[in-house]
Every structure is written in structure tokens, then in C-alpha cells.
Amino acid sequence: MQFIKDFEPEITIASPGRINFIGEHTDYNMGYVLPTAIENKIVFKLAKNNSENIANVYSVGYDGFALDLNNISRSNTEWENYVLGVLSEISKLTDRVKGFDCTIESNLPLGSGLSSSAAMECGLAFGLNELFDLGLSKLTIVELSQRAEHGYVGTQCGIMDQFASVMSKAGNVILLDCQSLEYQHIPIDLRPYKIIMLNTKVSHNLASSEYNTRKQECEEGVALIKRTNPSISSLRDVTREMIEASKHEMTQTVYNRCSFIIDENKRVLEMVKALKEKDLETVGSILYEAHDGISRLYEVSCSESDFLVDFSKGYSDVLGARQTGGGFGGCTLNLVHEDIVDIFKKEAAIAYKSEFNVDLEAFEVKPSGGTAIV
Ligand code: GLA
């Protein structure tokens, strides 16, 4: 079908990417996370087109497609599945979505661990909710977007990214309990330090990566620990003593995965305490500790991320660093004193180029608000 990309928009929605300050891979283990949206966004322009069931979706830089809303199925073109998954999930909740035109423009680097996928899903769901007055709550938008990712994209992700994309508040991180979905906005004041992201440009594809395997390994650990502790249902309920007691039944790999998750959960709560006390030295050392676990125990880092985290340790004015997001590349998050930001970015780029022959991308991010009408 031929698609249309020129139309007069009725609404414009901006949907942000996110960083996760700490709490990696804890979301699908029902633990805690501490993410926030950032200023980098995907912008959606939408209008009804007065057709009963034809949608035109055009993504700047990626081409576009037309689709029949009564006949939605998975596509072989990866990015289209974010759109199709959301439409499919919305159609299970309401029949009020009719024909529409949509353009999508992103300033979020894809596959860089900043969750462009959740920004895509949540932005579209949010926009259609407004355009057709669907009456979906923010939490419903978050949950349907997560299901879209499971069903159409194939990553069995937790809820963190979609939650952060929709629920964030400028100047705060979100302490989210992924078991109860209770959350609090925690003010984050890192001055005189800044959050500098270094993009390894190692682009991950979580659906075809080891992400789903990590989830299975954690489930395997839970099943083994459950034999002696029948009341537990996720790693959230597991203590260090329980893991040690079941260690002899586990492979070293499953033991390492479980150990990382329970440590990481603790780190989230320690981080909240350190942020509240503005104890930035501790904030930084928790970041380094987390990266060590990400790399050695959970094994979702890569040599490029490890190199950049090690590189940052050469600067006393960098308090901490770690790879953020699902892993296998993407960005490292660095806590850098404002006085050395420029020199740090420059020297990191030189070192990275000489090690990997890749042009590093370095940029500051600020905790920002969630998906909204522009
Ligand atoms: C990806 C997933 C999230 C979360 C992170 C790791 O971003 O989408 O649900 O599991 O990885 O913390």
C-alpha cells in the first residue's frame, strides 16, 4: 500500500528515551529500578485521516508504510513492529482507533541503551489515546507498550523502560518497585557533577541477544531455590543465605546471575539513600560496583563498555561509571565534574578511537519529564 506523509498534524507528542541510574535487569526479577527520562526524544505528529481503517506511518530516515487496522500482523521490517505491536495491543482494549496519519522523528540513537523502543511504543500509544480520546490511563499505556514489545518485537523485557518513558518528572529519578508498581520520584542533585553518556556505538539487538537467556537463567535459579523455600516466587524474595544454601544445585552461571540480581537490588536502595544524603562519592562507587557485576557476574557488558568504564577510572574528577540499559553495548553513564567535562569527552574519544577505531559519541543528559503533548 502507498503511504501518505504530508498532512496537517492535529497533535504532536514527544516521547523521551531514558537512562537507568541503577538497577539493571532487576525489573523482570520483580526488584527495584531507578530510571529517568532524558531530553532526547522521539516526536510523533498525528492526525485522523477520516478513513475507517487505513493508517499511514512515516518514520523520518526509515521510510514508511500503510496498514489496514483490521488486519494487523508482524512485519519483517523491525521498526514497523513497534507500531504494529502497539496497534495490536490497543485493538484488544478498544475499537475506537480509526484511520490516522503519523510521522515519527527521532533524536534518540537506536540500539544505544537509551530505550528508543519504549519511546516509540509509549509515544504512539499516548498519541492515539489523545487523538481518539481512548481514555487509557498512563499505567495502561505503559503496560500495553510492554506487551507490544513482548509480542511483536520479541524482547521479554521488564516494565522499566516504558514506565520511565511515561512517568518521569524533570529533575528526578523514579524509584519503582517492579513487584507492586509503587513508585516515588526522588530528586537528583548531582552538582557540580554532570551525567555524561559515552556511546560505544556497539549497537545491540536485545531480541536476538542474550537478554531472554538471562531471564531464563534467573527463572532457573528461582526454581532451584524454591525447592527448599517454597514461598519465594522471584529473585526479589531471595536472600544471600538462600542462594548459598542452593549453590551446590546450580551451575556457576546461574549462581552468578542470581548473585548479581540480589546485590543490584540492594544497590538501588543504597543509591537512593546516597542521593538523598547527597553523598556523591558513594553514588559514584555504587556505579563502579554495579558495572563490575554487570561485566563479571551478569555478563551483559562488552569489551568496549569495559574499556570506557576502566578509562574513566583514570580521572579523580569522575566519581563513577557503568554501562546503562539492557547491555551488550550501548552507552556508559559517567558522573563527571563540570570542570573536566570537555577534556574528559575529548580524551575519551581519542583513547576509544585508538583502541577500537570508532568515533565515540559523548553527550550530557538531564533527568527530564515523561511522554507529553508538545
Ligand atoms: C532493557 C529492558 C528493561 C530492563 C533493562 C535492563 O532496557 O527493556 O526492561 O530489563 O534492559 O535493566
Boltz pocket constraint, residues with backbone or C-beta under 6 A from the ligand:
constraints:
  - pocket:
      binder: B
      contacts: [[A, 20], [A, 23], [A, 24], [A, 25], [A, 26], [A, 27], [A, 28], [A, 115], [A, 157], [A, 158], [A, 159], [A, 160], [A, 161], [A, 325], [A, 326], [A, 327]]
      max_distance: 6.0
